[in-house]
Amino acid sequence: MAISLFNMQALPFTSTPKINHRHENSVPKPIFSRKFPCPWLEIGVFSTKKRAMMNVRPRAMSNSAPLTMDKPSGEGMNIDKSLTGRWREIHGENNWAGLLDPMDPLLRSELTRYGEMSQACYDAFDNDPYSKYCGSCKYPRTELFVALDMEYHGYEVARYLYATSTIKLPNFFTQSKVPDVWSKYSNWIGFVAVSSDEMSKKLGRRDIVICWRGTVTRVEWVHDWMVFLKPITENGIPSSDPNIKVESGFLDLYTDKQPDCPYSKFSVREQVLSEIKHQMEVHQDEEISITTTGHSLGSALATLSAFDIADVGIHIGRNGRPVPVTVFSFAGPRVGNMQFKDRLEGLGVKVLRVVNVRDVVPKTPGMVLNENAMGLIKLTHAEARSYIHVGVELELDQKHSPYLKDTEDAGCCHDLEGYLHLLDGYHGKGKKFELATGRDIALVNKSCDFLKDEYLIPPAWQQEKNKGMMRGEDGRWMLVERPLLLDDHPDHTHERLKQLGLAPLPQ
């Protein structure tokens, strides 16, 4: 069966030459804003919902919408107190037993909240090959949520994450057409954010979040990355078990670095571990949670980084007690082998994987030897060379939504906004699909063509006005210069790496 690749959700890395100048101009505003407060109850840090321009009735005062900082008083149940008392349960303390069927409204709220953080990585990424900033974030770290009209998110971005784009994958990287570009070796791949003081009171703890961006526009990345399982020790990750293996492409992306590049002189691994170490020190007297989240390839990095944080022991507080480490994964592929799964779960890392049964990506790699063929794996002693999913699965099905086209298009099935739509309408196995929060269905078509034509929402409607072109005083059109407002790495990075015993770079 032929699969259309036109609308694949995740965005591409880019490889570009270097530019050093930086400016302090104002941040450009996005074309499609997301304003607050909405006319219905919000129970999340931020939301992409807007009232749809069609006859779609939200369920009044649902208590499963995402939590905001300005929830109207006297409306609905007191979700703030509920989350404060239940956050450990929501983060998998009991492996989500009894929360998935029927779907717990508060869990739906939190999944949506973290899913929207992952979507923010897509919305902020510059993948225009005509831009000299292709491969970077459009906005500076301190302005990210504001620029995306997520003023009520309740989190502050502590650090941007950069990965090297020198890995040779023919269907993975795209080249900028501009010779004078921001970085020859780096791509922005996500961020670390920390809940504000006010939001931490609502959450019942200080939440440290690592958000990972997916990386490509086409499903060919699956074939590029799914090469072979590789021992983590081969890439410098210490382990007493040489049989712990991870997909080689994921592992290389996580550990590779480019010493001559200011953005990629530290590997993604070093960036993450040093920042989590720093935040654990800063908030050592508070109750803390560590949450990783991502979509597509980003979910693989979320799983790998959560494993690494727990395996290194950074999540152990000064009182000797471990801080909860949780992964909320959307449309994620398998990451490692049985030994990886056993070690991750033995460390107490909790993983909730949200999957659409029509999406091909969560079925890869390991189409034959996987967790569904354990008898054959044990019979052939193939545990070390077979891909195994980790954690708990929340299964969704696009066929249950009356709003979506009957399509097997790979991009639609994999789209993150589509996932969040399915999550909003899911109430349990065999239960009627009904939107719980009134989440705007127009968001489904933000980057694909998934909604039925009767809703009159154009496909792939999110785009920059005139693709960034502007008419000058002489009447000619030209691509607008966008100031580069990116941080490279915090000053504490080197010191935190020394504390962790990782080989420091020469100063």
Disulfide bonds with the S-S distance in Angstrom:
none
